[in-house]
Amino acid sequence: MKPNVRIEHDFLGEKEIPNTVYYGVQTLRALENFNITGITIASEPLFIVAFAYVKKAAAMANRDLGVLDKKLAEAIIFACDELIAGKYLDQFVTDLIQGGAGTSVNMNVNEVIANIGLEYLGHKKGQYEFLHPNNHVNCSQSTNDTYPTAIMMAVHLKVDVYLQALADLKAAFLKKAEEFKNVLKMGRTQLQDAVPMTLGQEFHSFATTINDDIKHLAEVQEKLTECNMGGTAIGTSINAPKGYPQLCTKYLAQITKLPIHLAPDLIEASSDMGTYVLVSGMLKRSAVKISKICNDLRLLASGPRAGLNEIKLPPMQPGSSIMPGKVNPVIPEVVNQTAFYVIGADVTITMAAEAGQLQLNVMEPVIAFSLFTSMNYMINAITTLRTKCVDGIVANVEVCREEVMRSIGIVTALNPLLGYETAASIAKEALATGKSIHQIVVLERKLLDQAKWDEIYTFENMVHPVYINK
């Protein structure tokens, strides 16, 4: 035998495994078979931690029920605690997208835990007669209950990170809302002048819509607490001792401090992906709304001289290889593009959830991949938007006010006094001649005196209108 190499076997045959690694023959086969994304499960540390919690809870339950020797359980628990502490991350090398409904990931975890446990017991890696990946680490388990449970927990934990990113962005918009509360500007509908508002009100609405997503995503997160541990292969609990599903779930909730509970129907829970469709739908909703905000920021900053130019975005890079001095809204642009990815990933998750047949959904790897990448990319995008754009936005106060005072839209406030037809004729004349509403109403037609005009067009009444009809 070659130095620094051990021979491992499965029912397909033997493989040489470097003695430096903690994974084994089935993980090596996955490396050979699934070179798809180049993104390994090690890129999701929360997923590895979640899987370690699953294996630890299983070992504790098996120990208590007498189907696993206490010394072996101790070794497995030790190995799981090492993984929970963030160690051995580089040993999780399987691609996030793979065939086999997650079997390769489950075996990667089983083999790493077995070999850490073997060293803990004083044996060498690969001496599975003392601690076996299947017989002991995977005791009373199947990929079909451990893998979905680990994904569920990892997504739950990842949502916490996403919610924090949203909360930070909301806070940034609220800060700008306060800063801009006295900046008068023109509101617009269908890209046409509407009625006055403040820039602060506009930014406050951004914070409000983000807060709505925080609330609803937190509600959806509560559904990421139901597990099918102990269902084993298809939900019938084959090879699991009586009481194992309940005890394993109890330990899982206890050691993770998450409100995990056992699904009432383990057969249904082994195949249903409905919760992930809900989570993905909320991620899509969040991405769509943040992308819309980015569209607004790009419009408000457009120009600067031939556009709206109501705000200035922080200049991040030269905007053109040919046009000197051009600065583009690159941060909102990159967030837009990230949102497009998340929207597409939602379609992938929807199709994968539907594509499961009978008692197992074999498409769960792409569901996990899509959820993890969607949240990772959006967390990065949201943080980038906040720190490199929103925090540095400056209002062009005079530009905003001048647009209001020369706008035709302010005539809307005269409807109760003059009637729609008269107001429309004023607007028509202003549009045709370029005259201001004030000039036509007060100076030429003398429909109102200056005192009444001043009463109607105070700052407060333009942004918080009071009904005035006489």
C-alpha positions in Angstrom: 0.0 0.0 0.0 1.2 3.5 -0.8 2.5 5.6 2.1 0.0 8.2 3.4 -2.9 6.4 1.8 -5.5 4.2 3.2 -7.8 1.8 1.3 -11.6 2.2 1.9 -14.4 0.2 0.3 -18.1 0.4 -0.4 -20.2 -2.1 -2.3 -19.0 -0.6 -5.6 -15.4 -1.4 -4.8 -12.2 0.0 -3.2 -10.7 3.5 -3.4 -7.4 5.0 -2.2 -8.0 7.8 0.3 -5.2 10.2 1.4 -4.6 9.7 5.1 -4.6 13.5 5.6 -8.4 13.7 5.0 -11.2 12.8 7.3 -13.8 12.0 4.6 -13.9 8.6 3.0 -14.8 6.5 0.0 -18.3 7.7 -0.6 -17.3 11.4 -0.3 -14.5 10.7 -2.8 -17.1 9.2 -5.2 -19.2 12.4 -4.9 -16.1 14.5 -5.7 -15.7 12.4 -8.9 -19.3 12.5 -9.8 -20.6 15.9 -9.0 -18.4 18.7 -10.3 -21.3 21.1 -10.9 -21.2 24.5 -9.2 -17.7 24.4 -7.7 -19.5 25.5 -4.5 -19.0 23.0 -1.7 -21.1 22.5 1.4 -18.1 24.0 3.3 -19.2 27.3 1.9 -22.3 27.0 4.2 -20.9 26.7 7.7 -24.4 27.0 9.2 -25.3 23.9 7.2 -22.4 21.9 8.7 -23.2 23.1 12.2 -26.9 22.1 11.6 -25.9 18.7 10.4 -23.6 18.2 13.4 -26.5 19.0 15.7 -28.6 16.4 13.9 -26.0 13.7 14.4 -25.4 14.7 18.0 -29.1 14.5 18.8 -29.3 11.1 17.1 -26.3 9.7 19.0 -27.8 10.9 22.3 -31.2 9.3 21.5 -29.6 6.1 20.4 -27.5 6.0 23.5 -30.5 6.4 25.8 -32.5 3.8 23.9 -29.7 1.3 24.2 -29.0 0.8 20.5 -25.6 2.5 20.5 -22.8 1.8 22.9 -22.2 4.7 25.3 -18.5 4.9 24.4 -19.2 5.1 20.7 -21.9 7.7 21.4 -19.4 9.7 23.4 -17.0 9.6 20.4 -19.7 10.7 18.0 -20.8 13.5 20.3 -17.2 14.7 20.7 -16.8 14.8 16.9 -20.1 16.7 16.5 -19.0 19.3 19.1 -15.8 19.8 17.1 -17.9 20.5 14.0 -20.3 22.8 15.9 -17.2 24.7 17.1 -16.3 25.3 13.4 -13.5 22.9 13.1 -12.7 20.6 10.1 -14.7 22.8 7.7 -12.3 22.0 4.9 -13.3 18.4 5.0 -16.8 19.1 3.6 -16.0 18.9 -0.1 -19.1 17.7 -1.8 -20.9 20.0 -4.3 -24.0 21.7 -3.1 -25.8 20.4 -6.2 -25.7 16.7 -6.6 -27.8 13.6 -7.5 -28.9 11.2 -4.8 -31.2 13.5 -2.7 -28.3 14.5 -0.4 -26.8 11.1 0.2 -23.3 12.3 -0.6 -23.6 15.2 1.9 -24.9 12.8 4.6 -22.1 10.4 4.0 -19.5 13.2 3.9 -20.8 14.2 7.4 -20.9 10.6 8.6 -17.4 9.8 7.4 -15.8 12.9 8.9 -17.5 12.3 12.2 -16.5 8.7 12.2 -12.8 9.5 11.6 -12.7 12.3 14.1 -14.4 9.8 16.5 -11.9 7.1 15.7 -9.0 9.3 16.6 -10.7 10.3 19.8 -11.0 6.6 20.6 -7.3 6.0 19.9 -7.7 4.4 16.4 -6.6 5.4 12.9 -8.8 6.9 10.2 -10.6 4.3 8.3 -10.7 1.7 11.0 -14.4 1.5 10.7 -14.7 -1.8 12.5 -14.4 0.3 15.7 -16.7 3.2 14.6 -18.6 2.9 11.4 -20.1 5.8 9.3 -23.3 3.9 8.5 -23.7 1.4 11.4 -22.9 3.9 14.2 -22.9 7.5 13.1 -25.9 7.0 10.9 -27.7 4.7 13.4 -31.5 5.0 13.3 -31.2 7.5 10.5 -31.5 7.9 6.7 -30.3 10.7 4.4 -34.1 11.3 4.0 -34.6 12.5 7.5 -31.1 13.9 8.5 -30.6 15.9 5.3 -33.9 17.7 5.2 -33.7 18.4 9.0 -30.2 19.9 8.6 -31.4 22.1 5.7 -34.4 23.3 7.6 -32.2 24.3 10.6 -29.6 25.9 8.4 -32.2 28.0 6.5 -33.7 29.0 9.9 -30.4 30.2 11.1 -29.6 31.9 7.8 -32.9 33.8 7.9 -31.7 35.3 11.2 -28.8 36.8 9.3 -31.0 38.0 6.5 -33.4 39.7 9.0 -30.6 41.5 10.6 -29.4 42.8 7.2 -32.9 44.1 6.5 -33.2 45.7 9.9 -29.9 47.6 9.4 -31.1 48.8 6.0 -34.4 49.9 7.5 -32.5 51.9 10.2 -30.4 53.6 7.5 -33.5 54.7 5.6 -35.1 55.9 8.8 -32.0 58.0 9.5 -32.2 59.6 6.1 -35.9 60.1 6.5 -35.2 62.2 9.6 -32.3 64.1 7.8 -34.6 64.9 4.9 -37.8 65.7 6.7 -37.8 69.3 5.7 -36.7 68.8 2.1 -39.8 69.8 0.0 -40.0 67.9 -3.4 -42.4 66.8 -6.0 -44.1 63.5 -5.8 -44.6 61.6 -9.1 -47.0 59.0 -10.5 -46.4 57.3 -13.8 -43.2 59.4 -14.0 -45.3 62.6 -14.2 -45.5 65.4 -11.7 -48.2 64.6 -9.0 -48.3 66.6 -5.7 -45.7 67.8 -3.2 -44.2 65.7 -0.5 -40.9 65.7 1.4 -37.8 63.6 0.6 -38.1 62.4 4.2 -41.5 61.0 3.5 -40.2 59.2 0.5 -37.3 57.6 2.4 -39.6 56.8 5.3 -41.7 54.8 2.9 -38.6 52.8 2.0 -38.1 51.9 5.6 -41.8 51.0 6.1 -41.8 48.6 3.1 -38.7 46.9 4.4 -40.1 46.6 7.9 -43.2 44.9 6.4 -40.9 42.2 4.9 -39.1 41.8 8.2 -42.4 41.1 9.9 -43.6 38.6 7.3 -40.3 36.8 6.8 -40.1 36.3 10.6 -43.6 34.7 10.5 -42.5 32.4 7.7 -39.3 31.5 9.7 -41.5 30.1 12.4 -42.5 27.3 9.9 -38.9 26.3 9.7 -39.1 24.3 13.0 -40.9 21.1 11.9 -38.6 18.1 11.4 -39.0 14.5 10.2 -36.2 13.0 12.3 -36.9 9.3 12.9 -38.9 8.9 9.8 -35.8 7.4 8.3 -36.2 6.2 4.7 -39.8 7.2 3.8 -41.4 8.2 7.1 -42.3 4.8 8.4 -39.4 4.8 10.9 -37.8 1.6 9.6 -34.6 0.7 11.5 -35.4 3.2 14.3 -36.3 2.0 17.8 -39.5 2.8 19.4 -39.6 6.3 20.9 -36.5 7.4 18.8 -38.3 10.1 16.7 -39.7 11.9 19.8 -36.5 11.6 21.8 -34.2 12.7 19.0 -36.4 15.7 18.3 -36.4 16.6 22.0 -32.6 16.5 22.1 -32.4 18.5 18.9 -34.5 21.3 20.3 -32.6 21.2 23.6 -29.1 21.5 22.1 -30.0 24.0 19.4 -32.4 26.1 21.5 -34.6 26.3 18.5 -38.4 25.5 18.8 -38.0 22.3 16.8 -40.9 19.8 16.9 -41.7 16.5 15.3 -43.9 16.6 12.2 -47.3 14.9 12.9 -47.1 12.9 9.7 -43.6 11.7 9.0 -44.4 10.3 5.5 -45.8 13.7 4.4 -42.9 15.6 6.0 -40.4 13.4 4.1 -41.6 14.5 0.7 -43.2 18.0 1.2 -41.2 21.1 0.3 -43.9 23.6 0.8 -42.2 25.5 3.5 -39.3 26.3 1.2 -41.7 27.6 -1.4 -43.0 30.0 1.3 -39.5 31.1 2.3 -38.4 31.5 -1.3 -41.5 33.5 -2.0 -40.7 35.9 0.8 -37.1 36.2 -0.4 -38.4 37.0 -3.8 -40.8 39.6 -2.4 -38.0 41.2 -0.4 -35.7 41.2 -3.5 -38.4 42.8 -5.7 -39.2 45.5 -3.2 -35.5 46.4 -2.6 -34.9 46.4 -6.4 -37.8 48.8 -6.8 -36.2 51.1 -4.2 -33.0 50.9 -6.2 -34.9 51.9 -9.3 -36.2 54.9 -7.4 -32.8 55.9 -6.2 -31.4 55.7 -9.7 -34.2 57.9 -11.0 -33.9 60.5 -8.2 -30.2 60.8 -8.8 -30.5 60.8 -12.6 -28.7 63.6 -14.6 -27.2 65.3 -12.8 -28.0 68.2 -15.1 -30.4 66.6 -17.6 -32.3 64.4 -15.1 -34.1 64.7 -11.8 -31.0 65.4 -9.7 -32.9 65.4 -6.4 -30.3 63.4 -4.6 -26.7 62.7 -5.0 -25.4 59.1 -4.5 -21.9 58.6 -3.3 -19.5 58.4 -6.3 -18.0 54.9 -6.2 -16.0 54.7 -9.5 -15.5 56.4 -12.9 -18.6 55.6 -14.9 -17.2 55.5 -18.4 -14.2 54.5 -20.4 -14.9 57.2 -23.0 -17.0 59.9 -21.3 -14.9 61.9 -18.8 -16.5 62.8 -15.5 -19.4 60.4 -15.8 -20.4 58.7 -12.6 -23.0 55.9 -12.6 -25.3 54.5 -9.9 -23.3 51.3 -9.7 -24.5 50.2 -6.3 -28.2 50.3 -7.0 -27.4 48.6 -10.3 -25.6 45.7 -8.7 -28.5 45.2 -6.2 -31.0 45.2 -9.1 -29.0 42.4 -10.7 -28.8 40.4 -7.5 -32.6 40.7 -7.1 -33.0 39.3 -10.6 -31.0 36.2 -9.6 -33.2 35.7 -6.5 -36.4 36.0 -8.6 -35.0 33.3 -10.9 -34.0 31.1 -8.0 -37.6 31.3 -6.8 -38.7 29.7 -10.1 -36.0 27.0 -9.6 -37.3 26.3 -6.0 -40.9 26.2 -7.2 -40.1 23.7 -10.0 -37.9 21.5 -7.7 -40.6 21.4 -5.0 -43.1 20.2 -7.6 -40.8 17.7 -9.1 -40.6 15.3 -6.2 -42.3 12.0 -6.7 -44.0 9.8 -4.2 -42.3 9.5 -0.8 -39.1 11.6 -1.4 -38.2 14.8 -3.2 -34.8 14.1 -4.8 -34.5 17.7 -6.0 -33.8 19.0 -2.5 -30.1 19.7 -3.2 -31.0 22.4 -5.7 -33.6 23.8 -3.3 -30.9 24.1 -0.6 -28.4 25.6 -3.1 -30.9 28.2 -4.3 -32.0 29.2 -0.8 -28.5 29.5 0.5 -27.2 31.4 -2.5 -30.2 33.7 -2.7 -29.8 34.7 1.0 -26.1 35.0 0.7 -26.2 37.2 -2.3 -29.0 39.4 -1.0 -27.3 39.8 2.4 -24.2 41.0 0.6 -26.2 43.2 -1.7 -28.3 44.7 1.1 -25.1 45.4 3.1 -23.5 47.0 0.1 -26.5 49.1 -0.6 -26.6 50.4 3.0 -22.9 51.1 3.5 -21.9 52.2 0.0 -25.0 54.1 -1.1 -27.8 54.9 1.4 -25.5 56.1 4.2 -23.9 58.6 1.9 -26.9 60.0 0.1 -27.2 63.8 0.0 -30.3 65.8 -0.9 -30.2 68.6 -3.5 -32.5 70.8 -1.5 -32.8 73.8 -3.8 -33.3 71.6 -6.9 -36.2 69.8 -5.1 -37.9 73.0 -4.0 -37.6 74.7 -7.4 -39.2 71.7 -9.1 -42.2 72.0 -6.7 -42.7 75.7 -7.3 -42.6 75.5 -11.1 -44.6 72.3 -11.2 -48.1 72.2 -12.6 -49.1 69.5 -10.2 -49.5 71.9 -7.3 -52.7 73.1 -8.9 -54.4 70.0 -7.5 -54.6 71.8 -4.1 -57.0 74.3 -5.7 -59.6 71.7 -6.7 -61.8 72.3 -3.6 -61.8 76.1 -4.0 -61.9 76.5 -7.8 -63.3 73.2 -9.0 -61.7 70.6 -11.3 -62.6 72.3 -14.6 -61.1 75.7 -13.6 -58.0 74.0 -12.2 -57.7 72.0 -15.4 -57.8 75.1 -17.5 -55.1 76.7 -15.3 -52.9 73.6 -15.8 -53.5 73.7 -19.5 -52.5 77.3 -19.8 -49.4 76.8 -17.6 -48.3 73.9 -19.7 -48.8 75.8 -23.0 -47.2 79.1 -21.9 -44.6 78.1 -19.3 -46.2 80.4 -16.8 -46.3 79.4 -13.2 -49.5 78.4 -11.4 -49.1 81.4 -9.1 -48.8 83.8 -12.0 -52.0 82.6 -13.6 -54.1 82.2 -10.5 -53.0 85.3 -8.4 -51.5 87.8 -10.8 -53.5 87.4 -14.0 -56.9 85.7 -13.4 -57.0 87.0 -9.8 -58.9 83.9 -8.7 -57.2 84.0 -5.3 -55.5 86.8 -3.4 -51.9 86.4 -2.1 -53.0 85.8 1.5 -55.2 82.8 0.4 -52.4 81.5 -1.8 -49.9 81.7 1.1 -52.4 79.8 3.3 -52.8 77.0 0.9 -49.1 76.7 -0.1 -47.4 76.6 3.2 -44.7 73.9 3.6 -46.9 72.0 6.2 -50.0 72.1 4.0 -48.1 70.8 1.0 -46.7 67.8 2.8 -49.6 67.2 5.2 -52.6 68.6 3.3 -55.6 70.1 5.1 -58.9 70.4 3.2 -59.4 74.0 2.3 -62.6 75.0 0.3 -63.2 78.6 1.2 
